[in-house]
Amino acid sequence: MNYETLMAFFGRHPMLSLALAGLTVAIVYTEIARLFRGYKALKPAGLTTLVNTEKALVVDLSASGDFEKGHIPGSRNLIPSQFDPQGKLLAAAKQSPVVLVCRNGMASAAAAKKLKKAGFEQVYWLDGGTAAWDAAGLPLVKGRG
C-alpha cells in the first residue's frame, strides 16, 4: 500500500477515516493519561504479592452489607461517604502501600486518584475489584472480620 492508495481510500470513505482518527486519538490519550495518573492497577496475584512482601493496607470501599457478604482477608472497610485521605485509618499509611478495593473496581479507582492528590506515595487499586479476586479463585471472608 502506498501513499496515493491510502489518500484515495480516505477520499472515498471520509466517515471511516474520521472514525479511525478519532479512535486513534482516544487510545493514545487514554494510554498517556494512564502513564501519568500516579497510581497503579493491580491484578489479584499482584495484590497478594504486595500484601505478603510489603504489608500493604487494603481498604475495601464497599457498602457495609456487601463487605459482610465477602471481602479480601485482612482488608478494612471504609464506606465511600466516609472516605477521607486525612482520616485516622489512612493518615498513618501515607508512606506505606495502600490498595483500594470495591466490588467492581470503579469506586476504588476514583478514590485512588484522591489519595494520590493528598500526597500518598504508593497508591494502588484492584482492577476488577472483589469480583476479580473471587473469579481468580482466591478466598473471601464473610462477616465483619
JOZI-V930328 format. One record per backbone hydrogen bond with DSSP energy under -1.0 kcal/mol. NH is the residue of the N-H (numbers start at 1). CO is the residue of the C=O. If there is no record, write none. Layout:
# JOZI-V930328
nh co
NH CO
NH CO
This chain:
# JOZI-V930328
nh co
6 2
7 3
8 4
9 5
10 6
11 7
12 8
13 9
17 13
18 14
19 15
20 16
21 17
22 18
23 19
24 20
25 21
26 22
27 23
28 24
29 25
30 26
31 27
32 28
33 29
34 30
35 31
36 32
40 123
42 125
47 43
48 44
49 45
50 46
51 47
52 48
53 49
54 50
55 51
57 97
59 99
60 76
61 101
67 63
68 64
69 65
70 66
71 141
75 72
76 58
78 60
82 79
83 80
87 84
91 87
93 90
98 122
99 57
100 124
101 59
110 106
111 107
112 108
113 109
114 110
115 111
116 112
117 113
118 114
119 116
120 115
121 94
124 98
125 40
126 100
127 42
129 126
130 102
131 103
132 128
133 129
134 130
135 131
136 132
137 134
138 133
141 71
143 68
